Amino acid sequence: MSDSPGILIVDRDTVAAQALQQMLAAQGYTVHHAQSGDAAIELLERQQAQNTQQTVGVALMDQDAVGVSLDGMRRLHDGWPR
């Protein structure tokens, strides 16, 4: 699945995020973790600026994630590769 887009986990619970990350990585996915919505946006903007091949295709977000606002989600959506 190395050709598949990566998965971004947005969760401030590091233990839960690491468990999910290990399960997904064992299936061959590239997995990124951010502890807040703002950190997720920064990660995606950094990837976009570097023109990295490791794109994120799916974001799994904790509904109570810190820094996740409607504006932040809009920025995340607008910057999402199509």
N, C-alpha and C positions, 0 to 999 in steps of 0.2 A: 504494500500500500504506500510505498515511498513516493509514488507519483500523485497520491491523493493530497488535497489541501490539508493543512494542519488543523488542529482543534485547540481553541483557546478556552481555558477554564478561568472564570472570574469568580473567586470565592476567597473571603478573608480567613476561612477555616483551613489552615495549611494542612492539617492532618487529612481532612476529607479530600482536599484537592490533590494531595500526593497519592492517596489511595486510588482515586479516579485516574490520575495521570499514569500510574503504574499499570493499571488494567488496560488503558487505551494504548499505551506504548507497547505492551506485550502483544497487542493485535497488529502492530506495525505502524501505528499513527505517530506523526510528529505532534507533540503536545506542548503547549505553552501555558504558563500560569501567571495570572495577575491578581493581586489582592484587592483591587478596587476597580471601579469603572474608569476612573482617570488613568490608572496604571495600564489598563487594557488599551485605552485610546493611545497613550504614549507608545506602547509596544507596537501597535499597528502603524502609527505614524512613522516610527523608526524603521520598520520593515519597508514601508512605502518609500521613504527617503533613500534607503540603501538599495532599492530595487532588488530585494532579496527574492530568491526563488521559493523560499519557505513561506507561502501564503497561508492565511487562516481562512478556512472555508466555513467553519462552524464555531460559534461561541456558546458555551454552556455557562450560564450566569446564575449565581445564587440570587434569589429574589430579594434578599436583604443585603446585597453587596453594597459596601460603602462607596460613595462617590458615583453611584449610578443614578443619574437624573434623566429626565426627558430630553434635555438639551444634550447630555452626554450620549444618550442612545441615538439621537439624531445624528450627531457627529460621527458616531461609530458606523451607522448605516450609510451615511453619505460618503464616507471614505472607503467603504467596502468594495473590494475589486469585483467587477462584473464579468 
